[in-house]
Amino acid sequence: MRYIVIILVVAAFTLMGCATRYDRPPKTKMINMGFYTCPKCGNLSGGIFGKGPTRHYRSDTAARCIHDWQSITKAEFQRQATDRFSVDWSGETYFWFVESETR
């Protein structure tokens, strides 16, 4: 009986550890400008992390995805957001209209 309890406890902690890997945001520095896409589920996340503005667009399968974040340009981020999520950039702040030289 004791071994069954130990096995169940180990299994529970293993499953909890795996569950927390789903739908994590991209890893960035404390304050960092970056634009990311997950090719597995189609999520987008970008802007100035830690300061703002940032935009996050979630696909229907995002909650079940262990994201493989790929860095993209700001222009590509905006294009994908328009194509996948029908984003209208005309009402956004100045930051989204200025071309950035970094990724």
Chimera marker file (.cmm) of the C-alpha trace (Angstrom):
<marker_set name="trace">
<marker id="1" x="0.000" y="0.000" z="0.000" r="1" g="1" b="0" radius="0.5"/>
<marker id="2" x="2.827" y="2.360" z="0.843" r="1" g="1" b="0" radius="0.5"/>
<marker id="3" x="4.401" y="1.924" z="-2.602" r="1" g="1" b="0" radius="0.5"/>
<marker id="4" x="1.109" y="2.680" z="-4.332" r="1" g="1" b="0" radius="0.5"/>
<marker id="5" x="0.814" y="5.980" z="-2.468" r="1" g="1" b="0" radius="0.5"/>
<marker id="6" x="4.400" y="6.909" z="-3.357" r="1" g="1" b="0" radius="0.5"/>
<marker id="7" x="3.801" y="6.055" z="-7.021" r="1" g="1" b="0" radius="0.5"/>
<marker id="8" x="0.607" y="8.135" z="-7.080" r="1" g="1" b="0" radius="0.5"/>
<marker id="9" x="2.347" y="11.125" z="-5.476" r="1" g="1" b="0" radius="0.5"/>
<marker id="10" x="5.250" y="10.951" z="-7.950" r="1" g="1" b="0" radius="0.5"/>
<marker id="11" x="2.818" y="10.620" z="-10.861" r="1" g="1" b="0" radius="0.5"/>
<marker id="12" x="0.789" y="13.615" z="-9.648" r="1" g="1" b="0" radius="0.5"/>
<marker id="13" x="3.864" y="15.844" z="-9.373" r="1" g="1" b="0" radius="0.5"/>
<marker id="14" x="5.061" y="14.715" z="-12.803" r="1" g="1" b="0" radius="0.5"/>
<marker id="15" x="1.717" y="15.563" z="-14.388" r="1" g="1" b="0" radius="0.5"/>
<marker id="16" x="1.583" y="18.951" z="-12.646" r="1" g="1" b="0" radius="0.5"/>
<marker id="17" x="5.068" y="19.748" z="-13.960" r="1" g="1" b="0" radius="0.5"/>
<marker id="18" x="4.045" y="18.913" z="-17.517" r="1" g="1" b="0" radius="0.5"/>
<marker id="19" x="0.818" y="20.892" z="-17.302" r="1" g="1" b="0" radius="0.5"/>
<marker id="20" x="2.635" y="24.094" z="-16.390" r="1" g="1" b="0" radius="0.5"/>
<marker id="21" x="4.656" y="23.996" z="-19.629" r="1" g="1" b="0" radius="0.5"/>
<marker id="22" x="1.581" y="24.707" z="-21.753" r="1" g="1" b="0" radius="0.5"/>
<marker id="23" x="0.816" y="28.205" z="-23.071" r="1" g="1" b="0" radius="0.5"/>
<marker id="24" x="3.854" y="30.022" z="-21.676" r="1" g="1" b="0" radius="0.5"/>
<marker id="25" x="4.765" y="33.477" z="-23.003" r="1" g="1" b="0" radius="0.5"/>
<marker id="26" x="8.061" y="34.031" z="-24.835" r="1" g="1" b="0" radius="0.5"/>
<marker id="27" x="11.139" y="34.339" z="-22.630" r="1" g="1" b="0" radius="0.5"/>
<marker id="28" x="12.484" y="37.880" z="-22.825" r="1" g="1" b="0" radius="0.5"/>
<marker id="29" x="14.693" y="40.191" z="-20.811" r="1" g="1" b="0" radius="0.5"/>
<marker id="30" x="13.055" y="42.375" z="-18.168" r="1" g="1" b="0" radius="0.5"/>
<marker id="31" x="12.494" y="45.213" z="-20.643" r="1" g="1" b="0" radius="0.5"/>
<marker id="32" x="12.872" y="44.116" z="-24.239" r="1" g="1" b="0" radius="0.5"/>
<marker id="33" x="11.308" y="44.930" z="-27.579" r="1" g="1" b="0" radius="0.5"/>
<marker id="34" x="10.542" y="41.804" z="-29.543" r="1" g="1" b="0" radius="0.5"/>
<marker id="35" x="7.984" y="40.163" z="-31.785" r="1" g="1" b="0" radius="0.5"/>
<marker id="36" x="7.306" y="36.423" z="-31.704" r="1" g="1" b="0" radius="0.5"/>
<marker id="37" x="5.185" y="33.791" z="-33.376" r="1" g="1" b="0" radius="0.5"/>
<marker id="38" x="4.563" y="30.146" z="-32.524" r="1" g="1" b="0" radius="0.5"/>
<marker id="39" x="4.461" y="28.209" z="-35.806" r="1" g="1" b="0" radius="0.5"/>
<marker id="40" x="2.850" y="25.220" z="-34.036" r="1" g="1" b="0" radius="0.5"/>
<marker id="41" x="-0.373" y="26.984" z="-32.984" r="1" g="1" b="0" radius="0.5"/>
<marker id="42" x="-0.237" y="30.415" z="-34.654" r="1" g="1" b="0" radius="0.5"/>
<marker id="43" x="-0.023" y="32.577" z="-31.499" r="1" g="1" b="0" radius="0.5"/>
<marker id="44" x="1.529" y="36.023" z="-31.721" r="1" g="1" b="0" radius="0.5"/>
<marker id="45" x="3.107" y="38.068" z="-28.942" r="1" g="1" b="0" radius="0.5"/>
<marker id="46" x="5.007" y="41.307" z="-29.401" r="1" g="1" b="0" radius="0.5"/>
<marker id="47" x="5.836" y="44.824" z="-28.323" r="1" g="1" b="0" radius="0.5"/>
<marker id="48" x="7.963" y="46.225" z="-25.512" r="1" g="1" b="0" radius="0.5"/>
<marker id="49" x="7.858" y="43.567" z="-22.814" r="1" g="1" b="0" radius="0.5"/>
<marker id="50" x="8.015" y="44.855" z="-19.245" r="1" g="1" b="0" radius="0.5"/>
<marker id="51" x="7.028" y="48.377" z="-20.253" r="1" g="1" b="0" radius="0.5"/>
<marker id="52" x="4.449" y="48.320" z="-23.024" r="1" g="1" b="0" radius="0.5"/>
<marker id="53" x="2.768" y="48.552" z="-25.352" r="1" g="1" b="0" radius="0.5"/>
<marker id="54" x="2.417" y="44.835" z="-26.050" r="1" g="1" b="0" radius="0.5"/>
<marker id="55" x="-0.102" y="42.824" z="-28.046" r="1" g="1" b="0" radius="0.5"/>
<marker id="56" x="-0.912" y="39.135" z="-27.654" r="1" g="1" b="0" radius="0.5"/>
<marker id="57" x="-3.084" y="37.230" z="-30.103" r="1" g="1" b="0" radius="0.5"/>
<marker id="58" x="-4.132" y="33.716" z="-29.116" r="1" g="1" b="0" radius="0.5"/>
<marker id="59" x="-5.241" y="30.925" z="-31.398" r="1" g="1" b="0" radius="0.5"/>
<marker id="60" x="-7.902" y="28.366" z="-30.506" r="1" g="1" b="0" radius="0.5"/>
<marker id="61" x="-5.236" y="25.737" z="-29.771" r="1" g="1" b="0" radius="0.5"/>
<marker id="62" x="-3.003" y="27.983" z="-27.615" r="1" g="1" b="0" radius="0.5"/>
<marker id="63" x="-4.029" y="26.482" z="-24.273" r="1" g="1" b="0" radius="0.5"/>
<marker id="64" x="-2.826" y="23.027" z="-25.377" r="1" g="1" b="0" radius="0.5"/>
<marker id="65" x="0.441" y="24.148" z="-26.993" r="1" g="1" b="0" radius="0.5"/>
<marker id="66" x="3.984" y="24.047" z="-25.649" r="1" g="1" b="0" radius="0.5"/>
<marker id="67" x="5.039" y="27.051" z="-27.689" r="1" g="1" b="0" radius="0.5"/>
<marker id="68" x="8.104" y="27.130" z="-29.914" r="1" g="1" b="0" radius="0.5"/>
<marker id="69" x="8.477" y="30.928" z="-30.024" r="1" g="1" b="0" radius="0.5"/>
<marker id="70" x="10.285" y="32.245" z="-33.106" r="1" g="1" b="0" radius="0.5"/>
<marker id="71" x="11.525" y="35.833" z="-33.362" r="1" g="1" b="0" radius="0.5"/>
<marker id="72" x="10.059" y="37.814" z="-36.288" r="1" g="1" b="0" radius="0.5"/>
<marker id="73" x="10.164" y="41.430" z="-37.461" r="1" g="1" b="0" radius="0.5"/>
<marker id="74" x="7.622" y="44.015" z="-36.428" r="1" g="1" b="0" radius="0.5"/>
<marker id="75" x="6.292" y="44.220" z="-39.998" r="1" g="1" b="0" radius="0.5"/>
<marker id="76" x="5.853" y="40.434" z="-40.125" r="1" g="1" b="0" radius="0.5"/>
<marker id="77" x="4.123" y="40.493" z="-36.724" r="1" g="1" b="0" radius="0.5"/>
<marker id="78" x="1.649" y="43.084" z="-37.986" r="1" g="1" b="0" radius="0.5"/>
<marker id="79" x="1.077" y="41.213" z="-41.250" r="1" g="1" b="0" radius="0.5"/>
<marker id="80" x="0.385" y="37.934" z="-39.450" r="1" g="1" b="0" radius="0.5"/>
<marker id="81" x="-1.912" y="39.650" z="-36.923" r="1" g="1" b="0" radius="0.5"/>
<marker id="82" x="-3.896" y="41.174" z="-39.781" r="1" g="1" b="0" radius="0.5"/>
<marker id="83" x="-4.076" y="37.896" z="-41.721" r="1" g="1" b="0" radius="0.5"/>
<marker id="84" x="-4.799" y="35.511" z="-38.826" r="1" g="1" b="0" radius="0.5"/>
<marker id="85" x="-6.735" y="37.675" z="-36.373" r="1" g="1" b="0" radius="0.5"/>
<marker id="86" x="-8.201" y="40.452" z="-38.580" r="1" g="1" b="0" radius="0.5"/>
<marker id="87" x="-6.432" y="43.190" z="-36.599" r="1" g="1" b="0" radius="0.5"/>
<marker id="88" x="-7.162" y="46.772" z="-37.685" r="1" g="1" b="0" radius="0.5"/>
<marker id="89" x="-4.011" y="48.768" z="-36.881" r="1" g="1" b="0" radius="0.5"/>
<marker id="90" x="-5.558" y="52.168" z="-37.684" r="1" g="1" b="0" radius="0.5"/>
<marker id="91" x="-6.753" y="52.715" z="-34.094" r="1" g="1" b="0" radius="0.5"/>
<marker id="92" x="-3.449" y="51.808" z="-32.453" r="1" g="1" b="0" radius="0.5"/>
<marker id="93" x="-0.916" y="54.063" z="-30.749" r="1" g="1" b="0" radius="0.5"/>
<marker id="94" x="2.042" y="55.725" z="-32.464" r="1" g="1" b="0" radius="0.5"/>
<marker id="95" x="4.413" y="52.869" z="-31.526" r="1" g="1" b="0" radius="0.5"/>
<marker id="96" x="2.714" y="50.515" z="-33.954" r="1" g="1" b="0" radius="0.5"/>
<marker id="97" x="3.158" y="52.906" z="-36.903" r="1" g="1" b="0" radius="0.5"/>
<marker id="98" x="6.892" y="53.620" z="-36.457" r="1" g="1" b="0" radius="0.5"/>
<marker id="99" x="9.287" y="51.241" z="-38.196" r="1" g="1" b="0" radius="0.5"/>
<marker id="100" x="11.709" y="49.620" z="-35.787" r="1" g="1" b="0" radius="0.5"/>
<marker id="101" x="15.254" y="48.667" z="-36.716" r="1" g="1" b="0" radius="0.5"/>
<marker id="102" x="15.396" y="45.767" z="-34.244" r="1" g="1" b="0" radius="0.5"/>
<marker id="103" x="13.551" y="42.466" z="-34.284" r="1" g="1" b="0" radius="0.5"/>
<link id1="1" id2="2" r="1" g="1" b="0" radius="0.2"/>
<link id1="2" id2="3" r="1" g="1" b="0" radius="0.2"/>
<link id1="3" id2="4" r="1" g="1" b="0" radius="0.2"/>
<link id1="4" id2="5" r="1" g="1" b="0" radius="0.2"/>
<link id1="5" id2="6" r="1" g="1" b="0" radius="0.2"/>
<link id1="6" id2="7" r="1" g="1" b="0" radius="0.2"/>
<link id1="7" id2="8" r="1" g="1" b="0" radius="0.2"/>
<link id1="8" id2="9" r="1" g="1" b="0" radius="0.2"/>
<link id1="9" id2="10" r="1" g="1" b="0" radius="0.2"/>
<link id1="10" id2="11" r="1" g="1" b="0" radius="0.2"/>
<link id1="11" id2="12" r="1" g="1" b="0" radius="0.2"/>
<link id1="12" id2="13" r="1" g="1" b="0" radius="0.2"/>
<link id1="13" id2="14" r="1" g="1" b="0" radius="0.2"/>
<link id1="14" id2="15" r="1" g="1" b="0" radius="0.2"/>
<link id1="15" id2="16" r="1" g="1" b="0" radius="0.2"/>
<link id1="16" id2="17" r="1" g="1" b="0" radius="0.2"/>
<link id1="17" id2="18" r="1" g="1" b="0" radius="0.2"/>
<link id1="18" id2="19" r="1" g="1" b="0" radius="0.2"/>
<link id1="19" id2="20" r="1" g="1" b="0" radius="0.2"/>
<link id1="20" id2="21" r="1" g="1" b="0" radius="0.2"/>
<link id1="21" id2="22" r="1" g="1" b="0" radius="0.2"/>
<link id1="22" id2="23" r="1" g="1" b="0" radius="0.2"/>
<link id1="23" id2="24" r="1" g="1" b="0" radius="0.2"/>
<link id1="24" id2="25" r="1" g="1" b="0" radius="0.2"/>
<link id1="25" id2="26" r="1" g="1" b="0" radius="0.2"/>
<link id1="26" id2="27" r="1" g="1" b="0" radius="0.2"/>
<link id1="27" id2="28" r="1" g="1" b="0" radius="0.2"/>
<link id1="28" id2="29" r="1" g="1" b="0" radius="0.2"/>
<link id1="29" id2="30" r="1" g="1" b="0" radius="0.2"/>
<link id1="30" id2="31" r="1" g="1" b="0" radius="0.2"/>
<link id1="31" id2="32" r="1" g="1" b="0" radius="0.2"/>
<link id1="32" id2="33" r="1" g="1" b="0" radius="0.2"/>
<link id1="33" id2="34" r="1" g="1" b="0" radius="0.2"/>
<link id1="34" id2="35" r="1" g="1" b="0" radius="0.2"/>
<link id1="35" id2="36" r="1" g="1" b="0" radius="0.2"/>
<link id1="36" id2="37" r="1" g="1" b="0" radius="0.2"/>
<link id1="37" id2="38" r="1" g="1" b="0" radius="0.2"/>
<link id1="38" id2="39" r="1" g="1" b="0" radius="0.2"/>
<link id1="39" id2="40" r="1" g="1" b="0" radius="0.2"/>
<link id1="40" id2="41" r="1" g="1" b="0" radius="0.2"/>
<link id1="41" id2="42" r="1" g="1" b="0" radius="0.2"/>
<link id1="42" id2="43" r="1" g="1" b="0" radius="0.2"/>
<link id1="43" id2="44" r="1" g="1" b="0" radius="0.2"/>
<link id1="44" id2="45" r="1" g="1" b="0" radius="0.2"/>
<link id1="45" id2="46" r="1" g="1" b="0" radius="0.2"/>
<link id1="46" id2="47" r="1" g="1" b="0" radius="0.2"/>
<link id1="47" id2="48" r="1" g="1" b="0" radius="0.2"/>
<link id1="48" id2="49" r="1" g="1" b="0" radius="0.2"/>
<link id1="49" id2="50" r="1" g="1" b="0" radius="0.2"/>
<link id1="50" id2="51" r="1" g="1" b="0" radius="0.2"/>
<link id1="51" id2="52" r="1" g="1" b="0" radius="0.2"/>
<link id1="52" id2="53" r="1" g="1" b="0" radius="0.2"/>
<link id1="53" id2="54" r="1" g="1" b="0" radius="0.2"/>
<link id1="54" id2="55" r="1" g="1" b="0" radius="0.2"/>
<link id1="55" id2="56" r="1" g="1" b="0" radius="0.2"/>
<link id1="56" id2="57" r="1" g="1" b="0" radius="0.2"/>
<link id1="57" id2="58" r="1" g="1" b="0" radius="0.2"/>
<link id1="58" id2="59" r="1" g="1" b="0" radius="0.2"/>
<link id1="59" id2="60" r="1" g="1" b="0" radius="0.2"/>
<link id1="60" id2="61" r="1" g="1" b="0" radius="0.2"/>
<link id1="61" id2="62" r="1" g="1" b="0" radius="0.2"/>
<link id1="62" id2="63" r="1" g="1" b="0" radius="0.2"/>
<link id1="63" id2="64" r="1" g="1" b="0" radius="0.2"/>
<link id1="64" id2="65" r="1" g="1" b="0" radius="0.2"/>
<link id1="65" id2="66" r="1" g="1" b="0" radius="0.2"/>
<link id1="66" id2="67" r="1" g="1" b="0" radius="0.2"/>
<link id1="67" id2="68" r="1" g="1" b="0" radius="0.2"/>
<link id1="68" id2="69" r="1" g="1" b="0" radius="0.2"/>
<link id1="69" id2="70" r="1" g="1" b="0" radius="0.2"/>
<link id1="70" id2="71" r="1" g="1" b="0" radius="0.2"/>
<link id1="71" id2="72" r="1" g="1" b="0" radius="0.2"/>
<link id1="72" id2="73" r="1" g="1" b="0" radius="0.2"/>
<link id1="73" id2="74" r="1" g="1" b="0" radius="0.2"/>
<link id1="74" id2="75" r="1" g="1" b="0" radius="0.2"/>
<link id1="75" id2="76" r="1" g="1" b="0" radius="0.2"/>
<link id1="76" id2="77" r="1" g="1" b="0" radius="0.2"/>
<link id1="77" id2="78" r="1" g="1" b="0" radius="0.2"/>
<link id1="78" id2="79" r="1" g="1" b="0" radius="0.2"/>
<link id1="79" id2="80" r="1" g="1" b="0" radius="0.2"/>
<link id1="80" id2="81" r="1" g="1" b="0" radius="0.2"/>
<link id1="81" id2="82" r="1" g="1" b="0" radius="0.2"/>
<link id1="82" id2="83" r="1" g="1" b="0" radius="0.2"/>
<link id1="83" id2="84" r="1" g="1" b="0" radius="0.2"/>
<link id1="84" id2="85" r="1" g="1" b="0" radius="0.2"/>
<link id1="85" id2="86" r="1" g="1" b="0" radius="0.2"/>
<link id1="86" id2="87" r="1" g="1" b="0" radius="0.2"/>
<link id1="87" id2="88" r="1" g="1" b="0" radius="0.2"/>
<link id1="88" id2="89" r="1" g="1" b="0" radius="0.2"/>
<link id1="89" id2="90" r="1" g="1" b="0" radius="0.2"/>
<link id1="90" id2="91" r="1" g="1" b="0" radius="0.2"/>
<link id1="91" id2="92" r="1" g="1" b="0" radius="0.2"/>
<link id1="92" id2="93" r="1" g="1" b="0" radius="0.2"/>
<link id1="93" id2="94" r="1" g="1" b="0" radius="0.2"/>
<link id1="94" id2="95" r="1" g="1" b="0" radius="0.2"/>
<link id1="95" id2="96" r="1" g="1" b="0" radius="0.2"/>
<link id1="96" id2="97" r="1" g="1" b="0" radius="0.2"/>
<link id1="97" id2="98" r="1" g="1" b="0" radius="0.2"/>
<link id1="98" id2="99" r="1" g="1" b="0" radius="0.2"/>
<link id1="99" id2="100" r="1" g="1" b="0" radius="0.2"/>
<link id1="100" id2="101" r="1" g="1" b="0" radius="0.2"/>
<link id1="101" id2="102" r="1" g="1" b="0" radius="0.2"/>
<link id1="102" id2="103" r="1" g="1" b="0" radius="0.2"/>
</marker_set>
